[in-house]
Amino acid sequence: MYLERTTWKVRRCRAGLLAKIFTATFSSSGVALARFSLNSNGHRASFSCLAHHGVGGAGTEGSDLNNLVRKSEPWVTDIFVMGHSHHLYAHSARPRLVPFGTPPRLKSVWRWLGRTGSFVKAYGGSTGYVERALLPPSHIGYLKFTAFIDRDRTKGADLCNVHLDGQSVVLK
């Protein structure tokens, strides 16, 4: 299953429209939350994604990642993405321990964080926002996440887990 931001390439696309496309919950504060369900041979699993326009700038790559990590902390989602800074990257964040099952056990759940990049070309002939603000040019591209179900049949259990892989795709 591929979830690409290709529909976001539309220059005047609204977050509410995207939320409708993905049947996601959308709030006026710019947050879209979606749960995706996967089915494989009668086994089901799901994962969640929260997308936000983003806030604040970043003077350095490190401060941008720190900002993203801080903003993601209160949310319990598998994928947390923000825009605003025009950086483009997918980052596998430190896993969280989550209780599950009866009797309760702990399992580590990996999370993905990402900055959604930009489709604003800069320094290409006409003067725009990027040039007037003396911002650096950014990669043109999008995030791509791949999800699949993995079954764990140890000790008589039959558990289905979602495995996610994220990457940033830079367009030439």
The 8 nearest C-alpha neighbors of each residue, nearest first, counted from 0:
[[1, 146, 145, 2, 147, 37, 144, 3],
 [2, 0, 145, 3, 144, 146, 143, 147],
 [3, 1, 144, 143, 0, 145, 4, 146],
 [4, 2, 143, 5, 1, 142, 144, 141],
 [3, 5, 7, 6, 141, 142, 2, 143],
 [4, 6, 7, 3, 8, 141, 9, 2],
 [5, 7, 8, 4, 9, 3, 17, 12],
 [8, 6, 5, 4, 9, 12, 17, 10],
 [7, 9, 6, 5, 10, 118, 4, 12],
 [10, 8, 7, 12, 11, 6, 5, 13],
 [9, 11, 12, 8, 7, 118, 119, 13],
 [12, 10, 9, 13, 8, 7, 14, 16],
 [11, 13, 9, 10, 7, 14, 16, 17],
 [14, 12, 16, 15, 11, 17, 7, 18],
 [13, 15, 17, 16, 18, 12, 29, 31],
 [16, 14, 18, 13, 17, 19, 25, 31],
 [15, 17, 19, 13, 14, 18, 20, 12],
 [18, 16, 20, 14, 19, 15, 21, 13],
 [17, 19, 23, 15, 21, 16, 20, 22],
 [18, 20, 22, 16, 17, 21, 23, 15],
 [21, 19, 17, 18, 22, 16, 23, 15],
 [20, 22, 18, 23, 19, 17, 33, 35],
 [23, 21, 19, 20, 18, 24, 33, 17],
 [24, 22, 33, 18, 21, 32, 31, 19],
 [23, 25, 32, 31, 33, 18, 26, 22],
 [26, 24, 31, 30, 18, 23, 15, 32],
 [27, 25, 28, 30, 29, 31, 24, 15],
 [26, 28, 29, 25, 30, 15, 31, 14],
 [29, 27, 26, 30, 25, 51, 52, 31],
 [28, 30, 27, 51, 26, 52, 31, 14],
 [29, 31, 51, 26, 25, 28, 50, 32],
 [32, 30, 25, 50, 24, 49, 18, 23],
 [33, 31, 49, 24, 23, 48, 50, 30],
 [34, 32, 23, 48, 47, 24, 35, 49],
 [35, 33, 47, 46, 48, 36, 45, 32],
 [34, 36, 45, 46, 47, 33, 37, 48],
 [37, 35, 45, 44, 34, 46, 38, 43],
 [36, 38, 44, 43, 45, 35, 39, 148],
 [39, 37, 43, 42, 41, 40, 44, 36],
 [38, 40, 42, 41, 43, 37, 148, 44],
 [41, 39, 42, 38, 43, 148, 37, 150],
 [40, 42, 39, 38, 43, 37, 44, 159],
 [43, 41, 39, 40, 38, 159, 44, 37],
 [42, 44, 38, 37, 39, 41, 159, 45],
 [43, 45, 37, 36, 161, 159, 160, 38],
 [44, 46, 36, 35, 37, 161, 34, 47],
 [47, 45, 35, 34, 77, 36, 161, 48],
 [46, 48, 34, 76, 77, 33, 35, 78],
 [49, 47, 78, 33, 32, 76, 79, 77],
 [48, 50, 32, 79, 31, 78, 80, 33],
 [51, 49, 80, 31, 81, 30, 79, 32],
 [50, 52, 30, 81, 53, 29, 80, 31],
 [51, 53, 82, 81, 83, 29, 50, 54],
 [54, 52, 81, 83, 82, 51, 55, 84],
 [55, 53, 83, 56, 52, 84, 82, 81],
 [56, 54, 57, 53, 83, 84, 66, 63],
 [55, 57, 84, 58, 54, 63, 83, 66],
 [56, 58, 63, 59, 62, 84, 55, 60],
 [57, 59, 62, 56, 60, 63, 61, 84],
 [60, 58, 62, 61, 57, 63, 64, 56],
 [59, 61, 63, 62, 64, 57, 58, 86],
 [62, 60, 64, 63, 59, 65, 57, 58],
 [61, 63, 65, 59, 64, 60, 57, 66],
 [62, 64, 57, 60, 66, 61, 65, 59],
 [63, 65, 67, 61, 66, 62, 68, 60],
 [66, 64, 62, 68, 67, 63, 69, 61],
 [67, 65, 63, 69, 64, 68, 62, 70],
 [66, 68, 64, 70, 65, 69, 71, 63],
 [67, 69, 65, 71, 66, 70, 64, 72],
 [70, 68, 66, 72, 71, 67, 65, 73],
 [69, 71, 67, 68, 72, 66, 73, 74],
 [72, 70, 68, 69, 74, 73, 67, 79],
 [71, 73, 69, 74, 70, 68, 75, 67],
 [74, 72, 71, 75, 70, 69, 76, 68],
 [75, 73, 72, 71, 76, 79, 70, 49],
 [76, 74, 73, 77, 72, 71, 47, 78],
 [77, 75, 47, 78, 48, 74, 79, 49],
 [76, 78, 110, 47, 46, 48, 111, 79],
 [79, 77, 48, 111, 76, 112, 110, 49],
 [78, 80, 112, 49, 48, 50, 111, 71],
 [81, 79, 113, 50, 112, 114, 49, 51],
 [82, 80, 53, 51, 114, 52, 50, 115],
 [81, 83, 115, 53, 52, 114, 84, 85],
 [82, 84, 53, 85, 52, 54, 81, 55],
 [83, 85, 86, 56, 82, 57, 55, 53],
 [86, 84, 116, 117, 83, 82, 137, 87],
 [87, 85, 116, 84, 114, 137, 88, 115],
 [86, 88, 116, 114, 115, 167, 85, 138],
 [87, 89, 167, 114, 113, 90, 86, 166],
 [90, 88, 113, 166, 165, 167, 112, 114],
 [89, 91, 112, 111, 113, 92, 88, 165],
 [90, 92, 111, 110, 112, 93, 89, 109],
 [93, 91, 110, 111, 90, 94, 112, 109],
 [92, 94, 95, 109, 91, 110, 111, 108],
 [95, 93, 109, 108, 107, 110, 92, 96],
 [94, 96, 108, 107, 97, 109, 93, 110],
 [95, 97, 107, 106, 105, 108, 94, 98],
 [96, 98, 105, 106, 107, 95, 99, 108],
 [99, 97, 105, 104, 103, 106, 96, 100],
 [100, 98, 103, 104, 105, 97, 101, 106],
 [99, 101, 103, 102, 104, 98, 105, 158],
 [102, 100, 103, 99, 104, 98, 105, 156],
 [101, 103, 100, 104, 99, 98, 105, 156],
 [104, 102, 101, 100, 99, 98, 105, 97],
 [105, 103, 98, 99, 100, 102, 106, 101],
 [104, 106, 98, 97, 96, 99, 107, 103],
 [105, 107, 97, 96, 108, 98, 104, 99],
 [106, 108, 96, 95, 94, 97, 109, 105],
 [107, 109, 94, 95, 96, 106, 110, 97],
 [110, 108, 94, 107, 95, 93, 92, 111],
 [111, 109, 77, 92, 78, 94, 91, 108],
 [110, 112, 91, 78, 92, 90, 77, 79],
 [113, 111, 79, 90, 80, 89, 78, 91],
 [112, 114, 89, 80, 88, 90, 115, 79],
 [113, 115, 87, 81, 82, 88, 80, 116],
 [114, 116, 82, 87, 81, 141, 142, 113],
 [117, 115, 87, 85, 86, 114, 141, 140],
 [118, 116, 85, 119, 139, 140, 115, 138],
 [117, 119, 139, 120, 140, 8, 116, 10],
 [120, 118, 117, 121, 139, 137, 129, 85],
 [121, 119, 118, 123, 122, 139, 136, 137],
 [122, 120, 123, 136, 129, 119, 130, 127],
 [121, 123, 124, 130, 120, 125, 126, 136],
 [122, 124, 121, 125, 120, 126, 127, 130],
 [123, 125, 122, 126, 121, 127, 120, 130],
 [124, 126, 123, 127, 122, 121, 130, 120],
 [127, 125, 130, 124, 131, 122, 128, 129],
 [126, 128, 130, 129, 131, 125, 121, 122],
 [127, 129, 131, 130, 132, 126, 121, 133],
 [130, 128, 134, 132, 127, 131, 133, 121],
 [129, 131, 133, 132, 127, 128, 126, 134],
 [132, 130, 128, 133, 129, 127, 126, 134],
 [131, 133, 129, 134, 130, 128, 127, 135],
 [134, 132, 130, 131, 129, 135, 128, 136],
 [135, 133, 129, 132, 130, 136, 131, 128],
 [134, 136, 137, 133, 129, 130, 121, 132],
 [137, 135, 121, 134, 138, 122, 120, 129],
 [138, 136, 85, 139, 135, 86, 117, 116],
 [137, 139, 140, 169, 87, 116, 117, 136],
 [138, 140, 118, 117, 170, 169, 137, 116],
 [141, 139, 169, 170, 168, 138, 116, 117],
 [140, 142, 168, 167, 4, 115, 116, 143],
 [143, 141, 167, 166, 168, 115, 4, 3],
 [142, 144, 3, 166, 165, 2, 167, 141],
 [145, 143, 165, 164, 2, 1, 166, 146],
 [144, 146, 1, 164, 163, 0, 165, 2],
 [147, 145, 163, 162, 0, 161, 164, 144],
 [148, 146, 162, 161, 149, 163, 0, 145],
 [149, 147, 161, 160, 162, 159, 150, 44],
 [148, 150, 160, 159, 161, 147, 151, 162],
 [151, 149, 159, 158, 160, 152, 148, 157],
 [150, 152, 158, 157, 153, 159, 149, 156],
 [153, 151, 157, 156, 155, 150, 158, 154],
 [152, 154, 155, 156, 151, 157, 158, 150],
 [155, 153, 156, 152, 157, 151, 158, 150],
 [156, 154, 153, 152, 157, 151, 158, 150],
 [157, 155, 152, 154, 153, 158, 151, 150],
 [156, 158, 152, 151, 150, 155, 159, 153],
 [159, 157, 151, 150, 156, 152, 160, 149],
 [160, 158, 150, 149, 44, 148, 151, 157],
 [161, 159, 149, 148, 44, 150, 162, 158],
 [160, 162, 148, 147, 44, 149, 163, 146],
 [161, 163, 147, 146, 148, 160, 149, 164],
 [164, 162, 146, 145, 161, 165, 144, 147],
 [163, 165, 145, 144, 146, 162, 166, 111],
 [166, 164, 144, 89, 143, 145, 163, 111],
 [167, 165, 89, 143, 142, 168, 144, 88],
 [166, 168, 142, 88, 89, 141, 143, 87],
 [167, 169, 141, 140, 142, 166, 170, 143],
 [170, 168, 140, 139, 138, 167, 171, 141],
 [171, 169, 140, 139, 168, 138, 141, 118],
 [170, 169, 139, 140, 138, 168, 120, 118]]
